[in-house]
C-alpha cells in the first residue's frame, strides 16, 4: 500500500491535563514521529484513534472517516510508520506508511505573502506580442 496523508482533527479542544492540543501540534516539525493509539473505551466514539507527538502528548484524533479503518489495521498488528506532515488551520496532517516502509513527505509549499494593505495595486504588465 502506498503512503498517504491522514487528517488529525480536534486541535481546538483541550487535553484533560497538560499541554493544549493546538500548542502541541505547533511544536511538531515535519518528519517527527507520531504514534496512533486506538481508544476502544472512548465514550464518544468506540472507533476513535488518538494521535500523540514524539513527546507523548496528544494533539488530536484521526478523522472519523478513517478512524475505524486505521484502528482495525493497528488491532490486526499491521506495522504503521507515521510522521508529522504539517498543520493547516484546525487540522494537522500526518503521513502514514505500512509494513516497515518510511513515508515520503510531500514538498511543502511556501506560505503565501501577507496581503498588501497599503491600497496600492500595480498595473498589470502584459507581454508584447
C-alpha positions in Angstrom: 0.0 0.0 0.0 1.3 3.4 -0.9 2.0 6.0 1.8 -0.8 8.5 2.2 -1.8 11.6 4.2 -4.2 11.5 7.1 -6.1 14.3 8.8 -5.8 14.7 12.5 -8.7 16.7 13.9 -9.8 18.1 17.3 -6.9 20.5 17.8 -9.1 23.3 19.3 -10.2 21.0 22.2 -8.2 20.9 25.4 -6.4 17.8 26.8 -7.6 16.7 30.2 -4.4 17.8 31.7 -1.1 19.2 30.5 -0.3 20.9 27.2 -3.0 22.3 24.9 -3.5 20.2 21.7 -3.0 23.1 19.3 0.2 24.1 21.0 1.5 20.6 20.9 0.7 20.4 17.1 2.5 23.6 16.6 5.6 22.2 18.4 5.7 19.3 15.9 8.0 19.5 12.9 7.7 17.8 9.6 9.2 14.3 9.8 8.7 13.9 13.5 7.4 10.5 14.6 3.7 10.3 15.6 2.0 7.5 17.5 -1.6 6.5 16.7 -3.4 4.8 19.6 -6.9 3.2 19.3 -9.3 4.2 22.2 -11.9 1.5 22.3 -13.3 2.8 25.6 -13.8 6.4 24.3 -17.3 7.4 25.4 -18.0 9.4 22.2 -16.6 7.0 19.6 -15.5 3.4 20.2 -13.5 3.6 16.9 -11.5 6.7 18.0 -7.8 6.7 17.3 -5.8 9.4 19.2 -2.6 11.0 17.7 0.4 11.6 20.1 3.5 13.5 19.4 7.0 12.1 19.9 6.8 13.8 23.4 3.9 11.6 24.3 1.3 14.5 24.2 -2.0 14.0 22.5 -2.7 16.6 19.8 -5.9 15.2 18.2 -7.7 12.3 16.7 -7.8 10.6 13.3 -10.8 11.9 11.4 -14.0 9.8 11.9 -14.0 8.8 8.2 -10.7 6.9 8.6 -10.6 6.0 12.3 -12.3 2.6 12.1 -10.1 1.5 9.2 -6.8 2.7 10.8 -7.8 1.3 14.2 -8.5 -2.0 12.5 -5.1 -2.0 10.9 -3.5 -1.4 14.2 -5.5 -4.1 16.0 -4.6 -6.6 13.2 -0.9 -5.9 14.1 0.0 -4.1 10.9 3.2 -2.0 11.4 2.5 1.7 10.8 5.1 4.3 10.4 3.5 7.7 11.0 5.3 11.1 10.5 4.1 14.6 11.2 3.5 16.3 7.9 2.2 19.8 8.7 -0.5 22.0 10.2 -3.2 23.9 8.4 -5.8 25.9 10.4 -7.7 23.4 12.7 -6.2 20.2 11.1 -2.9 18.6 11.5 -1.7 16.2 8.7 0.4 13.1 9.2 1.9 10.8 6.6 1.3 7.0 7.0 3.1 4.0 5.5 2.7 0.3 6.3 4.8 -2.7 6.9 8.2 -1.1 7.6 8.1 1.5 4.8 9.1 5.0 5.5 6.5 7.5 4.3 7.7 10.2 2.0 6.8 13.8 2.9 5.3 15.9 0.2 7.2 19.1 -0.8 6.0 21.9 1.4 4.6 24.9 -0.4 5.9 28.2 0.8 3.4 30.3 2.8 1.7 33.0 0.7 2.9 36.5 1.2 0.8 38.6 3.6 -1.8 40.8 1.8 -0.8 44.3 0.8 -2.9 46.6 2.9 -1.4 49.8 1.6 -4.1 50.3 -1.0 -1.6 50.3 -3.8 -2.3 48.0 -6.8 0.3 47.9 -9.5 -0.9 47.9 -13.1 -0.6 44.5 -14.8 2.4 44.1 -17.1 1.5 42.5 -20.4 4.0 40.9 -22.7 4.2 42.5 -26.2 3.0 40.3 -29.0 
